[in-house]
Amino acid sequence: MTPATQAAHYTDLVSMARKSWTLGSIAALVSWDQETYMPEGGAAARAEQSSLIARLAHEEHTHDRRGELIAECEGDAELMQDGTETAACVREMRRDYDLATKLPSDLVAALAKAQSETQEIWKHAREKDDFKSFAPALENVLSLTREKAQCYGVPAGGELYDALLNEYEPGATAKEIEAVFTPLGERLSALIADITANGTPPAIDFLYRSIPTEKQHAFGRTVTAAFGFDYNKGRLDTTTHPFCSGFGAGDTRMTTRYSETNFPDAIGSTMHECGHGLYEQGLPKEGEHCGTPLAEAVSLGIHESQSRMWENMVGRSRAFWSWALPEAKKTFGTVIDDVDLDMMVKGMNTCTPSFIRVESDEPTYNLHVMLRFGIERALMSGDLSVNDLPDAWNARFKELLGLDVPNDAQGCMQDVHWSFGLVGYFPTYTLGNLYAAQFWETINEQIPDLDEQIARGDFASLLAWCRTNIHQHGRRYSASELCMRATGKELSADPLLRHLESRVKPAYGM
Amino acid sequence: MTPATQAAHYTDLVSMARKSWTLGSIAALVSWDQETYMPEGGAAARAEQSSLIARLAHEEHTHDRRGELIAECEGDAELMQDGTETAACVREMRRDYDLATKLPSDLVAALAKAQSETQEIWKHAREKDDFKSFAPALENVLSLTREKAQCYGVPAGGELYDALLNEYEPGATAKEIEAVFTPLGERLSALIADITANGTPPAIDFLYRSIPTEKQHAFGRTVTAAFGFDYNKGRLDTTTHPFCSGFGAGDTRMTTRYSETNFPDAIGSTMHECGHGLYEQGLPKEGEHCGTPLAEAVSLGIHESQSRMWENMVGRSRAFWSWALPEAKKTFGTVIDDVDLDMMVKGMNTCTPSFIRVESDEPTYNLHVMLRFGIERALMSGDLSVNDLPDAWNARFKELLGLDVPNDAQGCMQDVHWSFGLVGYFPTYTLGNLYAAQFWETINEQIPDLDEQIARGDFASLLAWCRTNIHQHGRRYSASELCMRATGKELSADPLLRHLESRVKPAYGM
C-alpha cells in the first residue's frame, strides 16, 4: 500500500476521513477541558461549542461525496483484494458512513447539547443526592437516545437496545450478551458463596491509611511510566470520573482521581486508564493511516481488555507488587513501612460486595455491570420508567449483591454514562474482562518468564506483545477475529473464571 | 432593541455572527491548551487542528450570505438610525466582513499552520539561544504576513504596515504613531536623564528574595479576586508568555508566569492579565449581544489600557501597597517581614533600562515598544531582512536604552509575537499606556477618595467606573470616541508623562 500508486477515489476518501477525524479530535479536546479545567460558569457557552463541533463533524461524516467515494472504492477490485489494508479500511468506512447517515444532524446537535447540560446537572444532583433534580434531564437524554436507536434501526429478530450496542461493540446483541452473562453470573455467585463460607478475609485496613494525593500522583506517574506510557506524548490529570482520550499522534490524555484515604482506588484507576492510554499510543496514528479506521480502536470491549489487563492481570499480581511495593514505600514514606508483599497482594484481591462500581473489587465488578445491563435494557424497551429507576436499581442490587443501597448518590446516580446517553456501553466492561483474561493466558504461554520480568519492573515484552497482537492493527480485524488471531480460540468465560479463582482463593487462604 | 421587532435580515445576521464567534471561541481554547497543558508530542496534530478550525472560521466570516445580509441591513433605515446599537453592530460587522473577505482561505490556513509550527520552533530556539534555527520559520511567517497586508491593501498615502495596524487599532497609521511616539520618546529620555543625574536609586534587592511559586500564585489569586475577577467564571494558569483569552460568557482564562526570585514580575504579569480579564468579564457576552461586535473589545489599545491601569496605575501605587503589603506578608511568611511601605512603593517604581520588555519597568517599557515598532515597520517595508534582524535589534537597543544586548534569547527572540505573525501589535501597548493614564486622571477626578478605597482593598468603585465607561459598550464606539466620552478630551501624551513623573521622581528622592 504505497500512496503513490493509489487511486484518486481512495486518496480523496482518506483526505475526507482525515478532516472529520481532526474535527473529532477538536471535539475530544473541548470535552476533556470541560472535565478538567473549565470553570463552572463556562458550562452554557461550552454546550454551544460542543453542539457546533458535533454538528460540523456530523456534516462531514455524512457528506454525500463520502458516500460516493466509498461506493467507487468498493467497485475497485484492486483496492478491495481480500486481506488488504485498503479493503479493511473501506469496509470500516462503509460501516461508519451507514451508521452516521442514519442520524439527522439536528438529532446529533440536540444530543450533544443535552449531554453537556445533563452532565453539569448530574454533577450537582449527585453531590446533593437529589435524583428528582436529575430525572427530567436524564429522561430527555434517554428519549433522544431512543430516537437515535430508532434511526439506526432494530436488527432482524433483535431489540432497540441492539441498535445502540452495535455502536460500541460491532455485531454484539443483547441476547448473546445475556447468554454469556447469565452463566458467568452464576459461576461468580458460586465462587463468592464458596469464599464467604470457607475463606478467611484478608486484612485490608492498611489500604485506607492517609496518603497525600501528591504522593499518590507521583506513584501513579512512576508506575505508568514503567508500563511504557510516553509522557512526552500525553498527560495525567484529575477528574471526578477518570477517562482517557486520544487527540491524535503524540497527544493522549489520561485522567484519574484521588482519595487521601484510598490509595488502591487511585492507583487502580490510573493503571486502568494507562491501559487505554497505551492502546491509544500504540495505534498507527502517524503517517498514512492517520484519520482512518486503521488508526482507530476496534471496539470498546477490546479497548477495555487493555485497561483491565494492566489494572487487574498486572496490577493485582504478586509479580507486580514485588516491584511496586518497594516503589510505593519510597514515595509514600513511612506510612506503609509495615506492609509486606503477602499483605499487599491479599489486600488487592478481595471479594466483597459493595456499592460503587469503580471502587468495587475485581470479581464483583462484573455483577455491577450485569445490573446496569439489565436496567438500561429495560429503560430502552420501556419496561422501566426513569421515575422508577431508583427503586428498580435498589431491588436488583439487593438480588445481585445482597446489599441495601443507602442513597441514590451511591446508587443509580454514581456513573456519568447515562448523562452522556451512553446506553449499551456498560456490557463492554465485562467483555473487556473476558478478552483480557483470554489474552493473559496466551501471553503467559508465549512469555514463560513474564512474572520474573514484571517483578523487576520490566514491562517491555508485555507491551510489545500488545503492540504486535492488538494495537498496531487498528480496526483491520473485527474483535472476534483479533481474539482468534491472538489466542487461537473463540472468546470464552473460562479464562476469566480461572484467573479470578487463582487470585481470590489464595487471598482467602483457600 | 427588542429582538421580537427586529427584521429577519438582522436576526439572521446575528445568528451567523454567533456561529463564527463560537468557532472562534473553540479556536481560542485549542490555542490556550497548546500553551498550557498540551504535551510536546502533540504539536504536529495541533497544527492540523488549528489550521482546520481557522479555515472553518474564515469560511464563516467570508460567507456570501453574510455579505448579502449586511447589505440588506445597511439598506434598512430603521436599523441604521444614528446612535443606535443596531447601527453600530452593522457598521462593525461591515468592517470585519471587508477585512475578512480580502484574505483567501488558503492564506488563512497557511498562516495558522505556520503560526503553530513557528511558535514551537521559537520555544526551542529561544531556550538554546539559536536564532539561525528560528530564522527560516520566522521568514516564512513574515512573508505570509506581508502577503496578508497586500490582500488588505495599503491605504492611500500610507504604507504596507498600516494595513496590519488597522487590524488591531482601527484607523491608526504608522505616521500618526510615529508622531506621538517621537516626542514621547524624547520626553521620556529627558526624564531618564534627569533621574540618572539627580536621583538616588531606591533599594531593590529585597524584590529578588526567594519566594516559592505556590505562595506567589496564592498572592496573585488574592489580589485578582479583590480586584473583582470572578473565579467561578475564569482561571489563572501558568505559561511561558502570559496572556488572557475570553472563551465566552462565564469562561475567561488568564495565564501568568513565576520566577522564584522575582515576585514583582509575577504579580505584575498577573495584575496585567487581570486587567484584560476584567474587561473580558465585563463585556456584554450574555444574552442578545452574544457573538456580535457589541460584546467584543473595541481595540487592542483599549484592551491594553485596562491591563496597564490595573498593573501600573493601581499596582504600583502607594494606596495599593498599603493594602497589599500586609496581604503579601501573610502569604509569603517571614521573608519580607522587614519590608516597609516606603521601600515597597519605591522599589515598584524604578526606572532602569534593561533587556526584557515584559520584565522592564513602567517608564522604559515604552522604549522597548518603540524599538519593536521601528524594527517591524522596517521588516515589512523590506528595509530590514530577517538575517539582519539580530544586528539591527542590538544597534537600535543601544541607541534607545544604552545597553549592549548579550544574546538573542534576551534580544530579538524574547517575544512570541512575531512567531504568530503579530506585526502592528506592539504599538498598541504604548497606546494602552496613553489611554490608561488619561482614564486614570478622569477616574481620580470623579472618585476623589479612590486612594482611601484602594488602601482598604476596596476596588469596587474603580471596577464600576470601567464597567460603565469602557466595558459595557463593546465596539459600539470607536477607541477615540470612547476616550472622548469617558474623559472629555482627545488622547494626549501629557497624562502619561505626568503620571510617570509623579511615580518615578519620589522613588528617586526627587
Boltz contact constraints between the chains, C-beta under 6 A:
constraints:
  - contact:
      token1: [A, 22]
      token2: [B, 48]
      max_distance: 6.0
  - contact:
      token1: [A, 22]
      token2: [B, 49]
      max_distance: 6.0
  - contact:
      token1: [A, 22]
      token2: [B, 52]
      max_distance: 6.0
  - contact:
      token1: [A, 26]
      token2: [B, 49]
      max_distance: 6.0
  - contact:
      token1: [A, 39]
      token2: [B, 233]
      max_distance: 6.0
  - contact:
      token1: [A, 39]
      token2: [B, 234]
      max_distance: 6.0
  - contact:
      token1: [A, 39]
      token2: [B, 235]
      max_distance: 6.0
  - contact:
      token1: [A, 39]
      token2: [B, 251]
      max_distance: 6.0
  - contact:
      token1: [A, 40]
      token2: [B, 232]
      max_distance: 6.0
  - contact:
      token1: [A, 41]
      token2: [B, 232]
      max_distance: 6.0
  - contact:
      token1: [A, 41]
      token2: [B, 233]
      max_distance: 6.0
  - contact:
      token1: [A, 41]
      token2: [B, 250]
      max_distance: 6.0
  - contact:
      token1: [A, 42]
      token2: [B, 250]
      max_distance: 6.0
  - contact:
      token1: [A, 42]
      token2: [B, 251]
      max_distance: 6.0
  - contact:
      token1: [A, 45]
      token2: [B, 248]
      max_distance: 6.0
  - contact:
      token1: [A, 45]
      token2: [B, 249]
      max_distance: 6.0
  - contact:
      token1: [A, 45]
      token2: [B, 250]
      max_distance: 6.0
  - contact:
      token1: [A, 45]
      token2: [B, 251]
      max_distance: 6.0
  - contact:
      token1: [A, 48]
      token2: [B, 22]
      max_distance: 6.0
  - contact:
      token1: [A, 49]
      token2: [B, 22]
      max_distance: 6.0
  - contact:
      token1: [A, 49]
      token2: [B, 26]
      max_distance: 6.0
  - contact:
      token1: [A, 52]
      token2: [B, 22]
      max_distance: 6.0
  - contact:
      token1: [A, 232]
      token2: [B, 40]
      max_distance: 6.0
  - contact:
      token1: [A, 232]
      token2: [B, 41]
      max_distance: 6.0
  - contact:
      token1: [A, 233]
      token2: [B, 39]
      max_distance: 6.0
  - contact:
      token1: [A, 233]
      token2: [B, 41]
      max_distance: 6.0
  - contact:
      token1: [A, 234]
      token2: [B, 39]
      max_distance: 6.0
  - contact:
      token1: [A, 235]
      token2: [B, 39]
      max_distance: 6.0
  - contact:
      token1: [A, 248]
      token2: [B, 45]
      max_distance: 6.0
  - contact:
      token1: [A, 249]
      token2: [B, 45]
      max_distance: 6.0
  - contact:
      token1: [A, 250]
      token2: [B, 41]
      max_distance: 6.0
  - contact:
      token1: [A, 250]
      token2: [B, 42]
      max_distance: 6.0
  - contact:
      token1: [A, 250]
      token2: [B, 45]
      max_distance: 6.0
  - contact:
      token1: [A, 251]
      token2: [B, 39]
      max_distance: 6.0
  - contact:
      token1: [A, 251]
      token2: [B, 42]
      max_distance: 6.0
  - contact:
      token1: [A, 251]
      token2: [B, 45]
      max_distance: 6.0
